[in-house]
Amino acid sequence: MQISVIILNYNVRYFLEQCIISVEKALENLDGEIIVVDNHSEDDSSMMMRERFPNIKLIVNHDNLGFPKGNNIGVSQAKGEFICILNPDTVVAEDTFQKVLQFAKTKTDLGIVGCKLIDGTGRFLPECKRGIPTPLVAFTKVTNLYRLWPKSKILGGYYANHLDENQTGEVSILVGAFMVMKRELYLDLGGFDEDCFMYSDDIDLSYTALKKGLINYYFAETSIIHYKGESTVRDGLYMKRFREAMHFFYQKHFRVSFLFDSFMSVGAFLFSIFKKNQAVRINKRIHEYWLLSADQNAVVKVENLLGKKVRQIESSSEIDLNSLVNKTGRNVEIIFDNDSWSFKSIISFMERHNRDHFTFKILPKNSNFLIGSNSSYDRGEVIK
């Protein structure tokens, strides 16, 4: 078997459903499997899995065991030569795994491969390629010094700015939302460290691979959507676990002073507050809803879900959406009918049209809900 895709789910039933729809399409021309591990969700995630995806392996934990242990359980059941650790709040393109595996097989020094991530607005997520968060690099992040000299090897190191977003190359740290590596390597590294509940586990695994003399790669030739923040509420518990995670990483790999450790705790707290408040500021009123679909039945379905009229735009139409919006200055929500649009075309469209006047939702194939996120800071939205 070529690849096993491990998806750890916790209370994101609708995001999980859309994710699996995209992964199934991406595995059609590969010998692969999907393993879903549910960390004791309180929604109907497990029921949905059994009803809609009865042939997919489902492991149901009776407690929330955390990100590392949940993924380790999934990998222990995997059979693929490669594994992909994938968040449930992601959407992959139809050729994502093919491209990544082709790239990975050209490397003899392969550690972990990540790819380009965009948020629900189509904007690039810089955390998909990062440098080692040494105390100095972490200092530039929490103080925002990296914004002043983003191309500096030292001050711009947190987001690995020696590479731009469309440039494939070596990086140190990859994000746990999408990580591809050989299963044998994952097991050799010991998997995710279960002493960390969540948040620094991907940093730790990436860094451990580097310490083995391997090279991690950022692969820019495929993009996936990451509705960042869906699996975690940005509340006091999030801030507590974020601080604990950074403390875990520094204690494991670096010797740091009590003063610096205290500074990082305060910095992590302030950074979390910033993220939480940012989500409030981005809310905007939607003036029009445009459905990109060739199916009249989809129009009826979307109008019933929204309780509003939508403008249908044929999928095959070549129109300049930016010029249409610029004439009115109105905020437009663009809804993709996944029966008419492939995930690859949706992702590409979002990247090309990531403008302030646009927000995006997807009507997944054979589903009765709309899903999307208008910011990389909020928890997204499901309309059902």
Disulfide bonds with the S-S distance in Angstrom:
none
